[in-house]
Amino acid sequence: MDIATVDKLLTTTRSVRKRLDLTRAVDPQLVADCLEIAVQAPTGSNLQGYHFVVVTDAAKRAALAELYRLAWADYRAATAGQPPVWNVRDPRMARARLVRDSASYLAEQLHAVPMLIVACVDGRVEHAPAMMQASLYGSILPAVWSLMLALRARGVGSAWTTLHLMHEEQAAKILNIPAGVTQAALLPVAYFLGDDFAPAKRLAARERTYWDAWGELSAVN
């Protein structure tokens, strides 16, 4: 296995919003191939309860985009008076503003993204114990991430979004998703512009990794 290639894929798969090519249709066969790769991800008890709704119909994309815009407006209104997550002197604040601007752009342009993929899984976990919630989402999220990686390797960008879930029932009606199915994520999918994605600035894993007990840092650098 070419470790360098694998590491590059894992460290440069970004949430693509502003750099989605809104003018170019995505090859359905490419997406179908990526989905077959994605479902190799593990699922709880190997139940394979995953489902993917690929949306290319313009009217349905527009309807989902409208729900997304409404959710984004509600989210912005709800967080408008909250203090910033980081101190203003923290250089990461500038990055946070970029992410916010990028998210705003996606909310405005989601209707123009040529393909949306809604990842779903059998079952509901409202009011369920933490174990059942983790098991359900753990049976779809690995596949969604694998899908994003497979798309990235083929020159196609995506972004993990969940805002539309503020209006989950309306989205289900648009796509005829049964009541007993959980929507886990909505991916805007398009070929990306440019190819200079790089590793992001992250807190070092060693600063958040504990050995044998919470707060016990390792001597490993």
N, C-alpha and C positions, 0 to 999 in steps of 0.2 A: 504494500500500500504506500502510495506517495504521501508521506506525512506532511510535507510542505504544502502540497495542494489542498489537502484536507484542512490543515490549520488555516490557510488563507480563506477557504470557504467559510469556516466557522467564525473567523474573526472579522470578516468584511461583509457579512450578510446584514445589511442595515434595514431599518424601516424606511421604505422609499415612498415619498409623498410628492415633493415638488419636482422630482426627476422622473416621474412616470411619463412615458410618451403617450399623450392623449390622442395622437393622430393615427396610430397604427394598431390594427386589430391583432389580438394574440392568437397564435396557431392553436386550435382546439386539440389537435393530436399531441402537441407538446405538453399541454396541460394534462391530458389523459395519461400520458406516460409518467408525468410527475406524480399524479395521484396514485398510480400503481406502486410507485416507489414509496410514497408517503405511508401507505397502509401496511408497510412492513414494520412500522413502529409498534411497540408493545401496547397491549390493551389489557385492562383488568380481567382476570380469569379467561383471557383469550376469547372474550365474547364478540369482539369485532362489531361493536354497535355503532360504528362511524357512518356518517352520511355527508355528502358534499353537494351543495346546490350551486351549480355554476350558472351565473346570470349574465347573459349577453344581450337580452332583449332590452331595447332602449327605454321602453315605457316602465319596465320593472326596475331597471337601474335608476331611473329618475325618481320613482316612488320610494325606493330605499334611500336614495340620496336626500330626499326631502325629510324623511325620518331622522337621518343622520344630522342634517342641518338643525332641525328642531332640538335634538339632543345636545348638540354642540352649544347652541344658544343658551339652553337651560344650564349646562355645565359651567359656561363662562359666567352667567349671572350668579350662580350659586357660589362660585369661588372668587368673585370680583373683590370682595372686601377682605380676603384672607391675606395674612402676611406671606412674603416669599418663603419658599422652602429653604433656601440657603441665604446666608448673609450676603449683602450686596457687594461686599469686597471679594467674595468667593468667585474665582474665574468661571466656575461652572454655571453661575447665574446667566452669563451671556449665552451659554449653550442652552439653558432652559428657555430663554426667550426665543432662540432659533427653533426649538422644538415646538413651542407654542405657536409661532408664526407658521411653521410647517403644517401643524395640525389644523390651523384655521384655513390655510390654503386647500387642504384636502376636503374640508367640509364644504368649501365653496365649489370645488371642482369634481366632487365624487361622481356626479351624474355623467361626466365626460370620460371617466375611466372606462376603457373598453370591456373590462370583465370584472365582475365581483364574484367571490366565492364565499359562501356561508357554510362554515363547518358545524356539523351537528352531531349529537350522540343520543342514542336511545336512553330514555329515562328522565326523571326530574328529581331534584334533591331539596326542594323547598322544605325547610324545617327539619332536614335530615341530620343525623350525627355527622361530625367532622370526617369520620372515616369514609362514610358513603359519599360525601361531597368530593373528597379527595380522589376516591376511586373513580367516580364518574368523570370528572374533569381530566384525571390522569389517563383516561381511556381515549381522549380525543386530542389533548394538547400536544403530545409528542408527535402525532401524525401531522398536525398543522405546522409545527416547526420543521419537520422533515420536508413538507411540501414547500415551505419558504426556501429551504436550502436547495432543494432540487430545482426550483424555478430560478434561483440566483445563479446556479451553475450553468444555466442555459440562457442567461442574459435577460431574464424576466424579473422585475422587481415586485415587491408586495409590502404590505404593512399590516401588522396585527392591530385590529381595531375592535372595540366592543361598545362604542357609544350607542349604536343602533339598538342595543339591548334595553335602553330606557323605554323603547317602544317595541318590545319583543313580540307582543301579540299582533300588532299591526303588520310587522315584518312577516310573521308566520302566515297571515292571511294573504299577503302579496304573493308568497311563494308556495302556498298550500302545504306548509309544514304541519304535521299532525301535532295535536295537543300534548302527547306524551313524549315529545322530542325536545331536547335542550339545544338551543343555538349557543355555540361557544365563542365564535369569532367571525368577523367579516373581513375578508382580505380584498382590498383593491389590487388588481393585477394588471400589469402592463409592462412592455419592454421598457428598460430604463435608459436614460440619456447619460452618456459618458460612462467611464468604467474606472474611476479613481477612488472607489470606496476604500476606506482604510480602517484599521482598528480604532475603536472609540476610546475616549479617556474614561476610565472606570476606576472606582475604588479597588485597590488591590485585593484579590481574593484572600490573601494571607491576613488582611486586617479584619475579615469577617468570617474566618474559619477557626472553629474551636475544636480542641481535641479532648475527648472524654467528658468534658463538661462545658457549659456555656461560659464564655469569657476566658477560657484557658487557651491562650495562643501558643502556636508551635514555634520552636526554634528554627524551623526550616524556613529559609528565605526564598 
